[in-house]
């Protein structure tokens, strides 16, 4: 299929391009930017006048379960996301090559966003016996993770790092001490005390970061720390990078907007993992993104059934649906934190792809045609009914958010087109 995107503001953070131009797509790739290729005849034209033409978004944390893949991929492309990293806590857990093959085959059949699976680091995410990492890598896993499941045995983690270093694998790790976070549901501070909620202290994160980075010090392994939430955690990662450790990290978009005070009157849509923390933490996270200490911003898309969020706050399942809101929330962050539009887009395109070591995040001629066309000046009213995800749980119900996706192209295929 040949597609011409006409007259948009083309922004490619990976190359510094920011100009009004046309983009031409053929055979699933970017064929030209500016002048059309010789003998050009388009099957489809997209009028992008007044719109932004950007790389398809790259989201490094999109949780999917059995039976919801098609729905969640549809939500992704509706939000301009063309590449997702899928943690291994699917149903069943991605701890066998056949299960990875099945996931990838089902994803390919959707002709939607690219799916990059993380394999389970340990069998059934039990935290003890290593899964067959080499076979999982051969099946297409880009790294290995425990998702949100703990790995309590430090020696097992050390051995996993040694094994991963030998074969060049990347470990994706949560920085949260299981025992310190156990039974907690909110940040350990004045708000949780006032509401009578069990707290999760900041040092549940920093103790875990220290454990990871100290083990890395003696092992030439690459690690990606997911969902940083504390000011001290940002500084520890900054220091670890300065020591030359092969370390990347990300932060959930929720942590860049919200704080513990937003919990209000036990609104379970604000029950997240890690918990929302203080304003000081939020500001430090934003600066960590700004200076590159934190490599990427993620949605941490975790759709939950309605009944899982109707329980009391302390018993409600943590998580929020967010993949289709990632662009809008990033644009809102750009407004409040004074990021330029190219810099804001880099957090969820080129920088994210580079952190994960996956293709995408750019608009170079010859690259796979993953493109998001959106109206940065339009606003959308967020309601449960407006969300395409199977999960309707988000802290941003009722908000007016900037950014309306007009078209999403994945591998040269028109995966989503907005109908007014």
C-alpha positions as CSV (number, residue, x, y, z in Angstrom):
1,X,0.0,0.0,0.0
2,X,1.2,3.5,-0.9
3,X,0.3,6.3,1.5
4,X,1.0,10.0,1.2
5,X,0.9,12.2,4.3
6,X,0.6,15.7,3.0
7,X,1.5,19.1,4.6
8,X,2.1,18.1,8.2
9,X,4.7,19.3,10.7
10,X,7.2,16.4,10.5
11,X,9.0,15.9,13.8
12,X,11.6,13.2,14.1
13,X,13.5,13.5,17.5
14,X,16.1,10.9,16.4
15,X,17.4,13.2,13.6
16,X,16.3,16.6,14.8
17,X,14.0,17.1,11.8
18,X,11.2,19.6,12.5
19,X,9.6,21.1,9.4
20,X,6.5,21.2,7.3
21,X,6.8,18.4,4.7
22,X,5.2,15.5,3.0
23,X,5.9,11.9,3.9
24,X,5.6,9.0,1.4
25,X,5.2,5.4,2.4
26,X,5.5,2.3,0.2
27,X,6.1,-1.4,0.8
28,X,5.8,-0.9,4.5
29,X,8.7,1.7,4.7
30,X,9.3,5.4,4.6
31,X,10.0,5.9,0.8
32,X,10.7,9.6,0.9
33,X,10.2,12.8,2.9
34,X,9.7,16.1,0.9
35,X,9.6,15.3,-2.8
36,X,7.7,12.2,-3.9
37,X,9.5,9.2,-5.4
38,X,9.5,8.9,-9.2
39,X,6.2,7.7,-10.7
40,X,4.4,8.2,-7.4
41,X,0.8,7.1,-7.2
42,X,-0.8,6.9,-3.7
43,X,-3.5,4.4,-2.7
44,X,-4.3,6.6,0.3
45,X,-3.7,10.3,1.1
46,X,-3.8,11.7,4.6
47,X,-4.3,15.5,4.9
48,X,-2.0,16.5,7.7
49,X,-2.2,20.3,7.4
50,X,-2.1,21.7,10.8
51,X,-1.2,18.3,12.3
52,X,2.0,16.8,13.7
53,X,3.5,13.8,11.8
54,X,5.7,11.9,14.3
55,X,7.2,8.5,14.7
56,X,4.8,5.9,16.1
57,X,5.0,5.8,19.9
58,X,7.1,3.2,21.6
59,X,5.7,2.0,25.0
60,X,7.9,-0.1,27.1
61,X,5.3,-1.4,29.6
62,X,2.0,-2.7,28.2
63,X,0.5,-5.6,30.2
64,X,-1.8,-7.9,28.3
65,X,-3.7,-11.0,29.4
66,X,-5.1,-13.9,27.4
67,X,-8.1,-12.9,25.4
68,X,-7.4,-9.2,25.6
69,X,-4.5,-8.9,23.1
70,X,-6.7,-7.7,20.1
71,X,-8.5,-5.1,22.3
72,X,-5.3,-3.7,23.9
73,X,-3.5,-3.5,20.5
74,X,-6.5,-1.6,19.1
75,X,-6.3,0.8,22.1
76,X,-2.5,1.2,21.5
77,X,-2.9,2.3,17.8
78,X,-5.8,4.5,18.7
79,X,-3.3,6.3,21.0
80,X,-0.6,6.4,18.3
81,X,1.5,3.6,19.8
82,X,3.0,1.3,17.2
83,X,5.5,-0.7,19.3
84,X,4.9,-2.2,22.7
85,X,7.1,-4.1,25.1
86,X,5.0,-6.8,26.8
87,X,6.0,-8.0,30.3
88,X,5.9,-11.8,30.9
89,X,3.0,-11.8,33.4
90,X,0.6,-12.8,30.7
91,X,-1.8,-15.7,31.2
92,X,0.0,-18.1,31.0
93,X,3.3,-16.7,32.0
94,X,5.9,-16.3,29.1
95,X,8.3,-18.9,30.4
96,X,8.3,-21.3,27.4
97,X,9.3,-20.7,23.8
98,X,6.0,-22.1,22.5
99,X,4.0,-19.5,24.5
100,X,6.2,-16.7,23.0
101,X,5.7,-18.0,19.5
102,X,1.9,-18.1,20.1
103,X,1.9,-14.5,21.4
104,X,3.9,-13.2,18.5
105,X,1.7,-15.1,16.0
106,X,-1.5,-13.7,17.5
107,X,0.0,-10.2,17.5
108,X,1.1,-10.5,13.9
109,X,-2.4,-11.5,12.9
110,X,-3.8,-8.2,14.1
111,X,-1.8,-6.1,11.6
112,X,-1.5,-3.6,14.4
113,X,1.3,-2.5,16.8
114,X,4.5,-4.5,16.9
115,X,4.8,-6.6,20.1
116,X,8.2,-7.2,21.7
117,X,7.9,-9.8,24.5
118,X,10.0,-10.0,27.6
119,X,10.5,-13.6,28.7
120,X,10.1,-14.7,32.3
121,X,13.4,-14.6,34.1
122,X,12.4,-17.5,36.3
123,X,10.0,-20.4,35.8
124,X,6.4,-19.3,36.4
125,X,7.9,-16.0,37.8
126,X,8.6,-17.9,41.0
127,X,11.9,-16.1,41.6
128,X,14.0,-19.3,42.1
129,X,14.8,-21.5,39.0
130,X,15.9,-19.7,35.9
131,X,13.7,-20.1,32.8
132,X,15.3,-21.4,29.6
133,X,16.6,-18.0,28.7
134,X,18.4,-19.0,25.5
135,X,15.4,-20.7,24.0
136,X,13.2,-17.8,25.0
137,X,15.7,-15.4,23.3
138,X,15.6,-17.5,20.1
139,X,11.8,-17.3,20.2
140,X,12.0,-13.5,20.1
141,X,12.2,-12.2,23.6
142,X,14.2,-8.9,23.8
143,X,15.0,-9.3,27.5
144,X,14.0,-11.0,30.7
145,X,11.9,-9.8,33.6
146,X,10.0,-10.8,36.7
147,X,7.3,-8.2,35.8
148,X,6.0,-7.2,39.3
149,X,6.8,-10.6,40.8
150,X,9.6,-10.5,43.5
151,X,12.9,-12.1,43.2
152,X,13.8,-12.4,46.8
153,X,16.8,-14.7,46.5
154,X,19.8,-12.4,45.9
155,X,22.1,-15.2,44.9
156,X,19.6,-16.3,42.3
157,X,19.6,-12.7,40.9
158,X,23.4,-12.6,40.9
159,X,23.5,-15.9,39.0
160,X,20.9,-14.6,36.5
161,X,23.1,-11.5,35.9
162,X,26.1,-13.7,35.3
163,X,24.2,-15.8,32.8
164,X,22.7,-12.8,31.1
165,X,26.1,-11.1,30.8
166,X,27.6,-14.2,29.1
167,X,25.0,-14.1,26.3
168,X,24.4,-10.4,26.1
169,X,20.8,-10.5,27.4
170,X,19.2,-7.6,29.2
171,X,17.4,-7.9,32.5
172,X,14.4,-5.7,33.1
173,X,14.0,-5.4,36.9
174,X,11.6,-3.7,39.3
175,X,13.3,-1.8,42.1
176,X,11.1,-2.7,45.0
177,X,12.0,-4.7,48.1
178,X,9.3,-7.3,48.6
179,X,9.5,-7.3,52.4
180,X,9.5,-3.5,52.8
181,X,6.6,-3.1,50.3
182,X,4.5,-6.1,51.5
183,X,0.9,-5.3,52.3
184,X,1.4,-1.6,51.4
185,X,-1.0,0.3,49.2
186,X,0.2,4.0,49.3
187,X,3.3,6.0,49.9
188,X,4.4,5.9,53.5
189,X,3.9,9.4,54.6
190,X,1.4,11.9,56.0
191,X,-1.4,11.0,53.5
192,X,-1.3,7.3,54.1
193,X,-1.2,7.9,57.9
194,X,-4.2,10.2,57.8
195,X,-6.2,7.7,55.6
196,X,-5.2,4.7,57.7
197,X,-3.5,3.0,54.7
198,X,-0.5,0.7,55.0
199,X,2.5,2.6,53.6
200,X,5.3,1.6,51.2
201,X,8.4,3.6,52.1
202,X,10.7,5.3,49.6
203,X,13.5,3.1,50.8
204,X,11.6,0.0,49.5
205,X,12.8,1.3,46.1
206,X,16.3,2.6,47.0
207,X,17.3,-0.5,48.9
208,X,16.3,-2.5,45.8
209,X,18.3,-0.2,43.5
210,X,21.3,-0.5,45.7
211,X,21.0,-4.3,45.6
212,X,20.8,-4.3,41.8
213,X,23.6,-1.8,41.2
214,X,26.0,-3.4,43.7
215,X,25.5,-6.8,42.0
216,X,26.0,-5.2,38.6
217,X,29.3,-3.7,39.7
218,X,31.0,-7.0,39.5
219,X,29.1,-8.3,36.4
220,X,29.2,-6.8,32.9
221,X,25.5,-7.0,32.5
222,X,22.9,-4.6,31.0
223,X,19.9,-3.9,33.2
224,X,16.8,-1.8,32.7
225,X,15.1,-0.6,35.9
226,X,11.4,-0.2,35.4
227,X,9.0,2.4,37.0
228,X,11.3,4.6,39.1
229,X,9.2,6.6,41.6
230,X,11.5,8.4,44.1
231,X,13.9,11.4,44.1
232,X,16.6,9.3,45.8
233,X,16.1,6.6,43.3
234,X,16.7,9.0,40.4
235,X,20.0,10.2,42.1
236,X,21.1,6.6,42.6
237,X,20.6,5.8,39.0
238,X,22.4,9.0,38.0
239,X,25.4,7.9,40.1
240,X,25.3,4.4,38.8
241,X,25.4,5.6,35.2
242,X,28.3,7.9,36.1
243,X,30.2,4.8,37.4
244,X,29.8,3.3,33.9
245,X,27.2,0.6,34.7
246,X,25.1,-0.5,31.7
247,X,21.9,0.8,33.2
248,X,18.7,2.3,31.6
249,X,15.5,3.1,33.3
250,X,11.9,4.3,32.8
251,X,9.2,6.1,34.7
252,X,5.4,5.7,34.5
253,X,3.6,8.8,33.0
254,X,1.3,8.7,36.1
255,X,4.3,9.5,38.4
256,X,5.0,12.6,36.4
257,X,1.6,14.1,36.9
258,X,0.2,12.8,40.2
259,X,1.2,12.7,43.8
260,X,0.0,11.0,47.0
261,X,-2.5,13.8,47.7
262,X,-4.4,12.8,44.6
263,X,-5.7,9.7,46.3
264,X,-8.4,11.9,47.7
265,X,-11.2,9.9,49.4
266,X,-9.8,6.4,48.7
267,X,-10.3,6.6,44.9
268,X,-9.0,3.2,43.8
269,X,-8.1,4.5,40.3
270,X,-5.1,6.0,42.0
271,X,-4.0,2.7,43.5
272,X,-0.8,2.2,41.4
273,X,2.4,0.2,41.7
274,X,4.7,1.8,42.7
275,X,2.5,4.1,44.7
276,X,2.1,7.8,44.0
277,X,4.7,9.7,46.0
278,X,5.4,13.2,47.1
279,X,5.6,16.4,45.1
280,X,9.3,16.5,45.6
281,X,9.6,13.0,44.1
282,X,7.5,14.0,41.1
283,X,9.7,17.0,40.5
284,X,12.9,15.0,40.7
285,X,11.4,12.4,38.3
286,X,10.7,15.1,35.8
287,X,14.2,16.5,36.0
288,X,15.5,12.9,35.7
289,X,13.7,12.6,32.4
290,X,14.9,16.0,31.3
291,X,18.6,15.3,31.9
292,X,18.4,11.8,30.5
293,X,19.0,9.9,33.8
294,X,15.6,8.3,33.1
295,X,15.7,7.1,29.5
296,X,12.0,6.7,28.7
297,X,8.4,7.4,29.8
298,X,6.0,4.5,29.8
299,X,2.3,4.1,30.2
300,X,2.5,1.1,32.5
301,X,-0.7,0.0,30.9
302,X,-2.4,-2.4,33.4
303,X,-6.1,-2.7,32.6
304,X,-8.2,-4.2,35.4
305,X,-11.8,-5.6,35.4
306,X,-14.3,-3.3,37.0
307,X,-14.7,-5.5,40.1
308,X,-10.9,-5.4,40.8
309,X,-11.2,-1.6,41.3
310,X,-14.4,-1.6,43.2
311,X,-12.8,-3.1,46.3
312,X,-11.6,-0.8,49.2
313,X,-8.5,1.1,48.3
314,X,-6.1,-1.1,50.2
315,X,-7.6,-4.2,48.6
316,X,-8.1,-3.0,45.1
317,X,-5.8,-4.3,42.3
318,X,-3.0,-1.8,41.5
319,X,-2.7,-0.4,38.0
320,X,-4.4,1.7,35.4
321,X,-5.3,1.6,31.7
322,X,-3.0,4.1,30.0
323,X,-1.6,3.0,26.6
324,X,-4.1,5.1,24.6
325,X,-3.5,8.1,26.9
326,X,0.3,8.1,26.7
327,X,0.5,10.7,24.0
328,X,-2.0,13.0,25.6
329,X,-0.4,12.8,29.0
330,X,3.0,13.5,27.5
331,X,1.7,16.6,25.7
332,X,0.2,17.7,29.0
333,X,3.5,17.2,30.7
334,X,5.2,19.2,28.0
335,X,2.9,22.1,28.8
336,X,3.3,22.0,32.6
337,X,7.0,21.2,32.7
338,X,8.1,23.3,29.7
339,X,9.4,20.6,27.4
340,X,9.6,21.4,23.7
341,X,7.4,19.2,21.6
342,X,10.4,17.3,20.0
343,X,11.9,16.7,23.4
344,X,8.6,15.5,24.8
345,X,8.1,13.1,21.8
346,X,11.6,11.8,22.2
347,X,10.7,10.3,25.6
348,X,8.1,8.1,24.0
349,X,9.7,7.4,20.6
350,X,13.4,7.5,19.9
351,X,14.7,7.4,23.5
352,X,12.3,4.6,24.4
353,X,13.4,2.5,21.4
354,X,17.0,3.0,22.1
355,X,16.6,2.0,25.8
356,X,14.9,-1.2,24.8
357,X,17.3,-1.9,21.8
358,X,14.4,-2.3,19.4
359,X,13.6,-0.8,16.0
360,X,11.4,2.2,15.7
361,X,11.1,5.7,17.1
362,X,12.2,7.5,13.9
363,X,11.2,8.5,10.4
364,X,14.4,7.9,8.4
365,X,13.9,7.1,4.7
366,X,14.2,3.3,4.4
367,X,13.0,2.7,8.0
368,X,9.8,0.7,8.7
369,X,6.9,3.1,8.4
370,X,5.5,3.5,11.9
371,X,3.9,6.9,12.0
372,X,1.5,8.8,14.3
373,X,-0.4,11.8,12.9
374,X,-2.1,13.9,15.6
375,X,-3.6,17.2,16.4
376,X,-1.6,18.7,19.2
377,X,-4.1,21.6,19.6
378,X,-7.3,19.5,20.0
379,X,-8.5,18.3,23.3
380,X,-10.4,15.1,24.3
381,X,-12.7,14.5,27.2
382,X,-11.8,11.2,28.9
383,X,-14.6,9.0,29.9
384,X,-14.8,5.3,30.5
385,X,-16.9,4.9,27.4
386,X,-14.2,6.7,25.3
387,X,-11.5,4.2,26.2
388,X,-11.0,1.4,23.7
389,X,-9.1,-0.8,26.2
390,X,-10.9,-3.5,28.0
391,X,-9.9,-1.7,31.2
392,X,-11.8,1.5,32.1
393,X,-9.7,2.3,35.2
394,X,-7.7,5.5,34.9
395,X,-7.1,8.4,37.3
396,X,-7.8,10.7,34.4
397,X,-11.5,10.1,34.0
398,X,-13.2,13.5,33.5
399,X,-10.0,15.2,32.4
400,X,-9.7,17.3,29.2
401,X,-6.4,16.2,27.7
402,X,-4.5,17.6,24.7
403,X,-3.7,15.6,21.6
404,X,-6.1,13.7,19.3
405,X,-4.7,11.0,17.1
406,X,-6.0,11.3,13.5
407,X,-4.1,8.4,12.0
408,X,-1.7,5.6,13.0
409,X,0.4,3.7,10.5
410,X,2.1,0.5,11.6
411,X,4.6,-1.1,9.2
412,X,3.0,0.8,6.3
413,X,-0.5,-0.4,7.2
414,X,-3.2,2.1,8.2
415,X,-3.9,0.6,11.6
416,X,-6.1,3.5,12.9
417,X,-8.0,6.4,11.4
418,X,-10.0,8.9,13.5
419,X,-13.6,9.3,12.4
420,X,-15.0,12.6,13.5
